[in-house]
Amino acid sequence: MQKWFGTFFPILSILLLLWIEQSVGVSYGVKTVAKVILFLAIPLLLFRATKFPFLRFRKADRKSIRLAFILGISIMALIIGAFLLLQQVIDIASLRDDLLQSGITPAVFPFIALYILIGNSIVEEFFFRGLLPNIFDESRIRFIYPPFFFAVYHIAIFLPWFTLPILLLAVGGLWAGGLIFQLVNEKCRTILPSWIIHMFADLGILLIGVYVLYFY
């Protein structure tokens, strides 16, 4: 049952979230609730007996944490640098309109940014770097499926903004990033290191959001 869940539930969840993201005119709040239900609430109910060993943050060693900070800062700088380099081929006006239509306005952005930085990152880490790799245990599939699902899921966010070559580049980068996140967790077997990296990556994206919403 567990491996079935690890293979098919992410596909069904991602398809549903893609549909909500692209085909249904709902607010960011509704999208967030749907994501929390699919990526957190349902798995917590189904797998509560496992006690989720990847949430035992005290097991994280100092070396893994130090590496997480180094990688996180590097990825944040890479994201901002890539945006500055590629902004001529990014439809920033469309990006800004999409944010506003989703209810992400300059007035509420600070609150949404705080949720993304802390709440959204831990939800994604729980699902993609904690639950799914744990389901596949020692199988090498855990290095393929979870990063792949993580990358495909984010197509929902990138789809309207980029041309196809840039979109494929972004998805490839997300897959590689997801794999790096996962590998950093290998030694301590908790999601704390990848959560730290994820927050730095989100911080880079949020700084771009500040530019798009307040200065573009």
Disulfide bonds with the S-S distance in Angstrom:
none
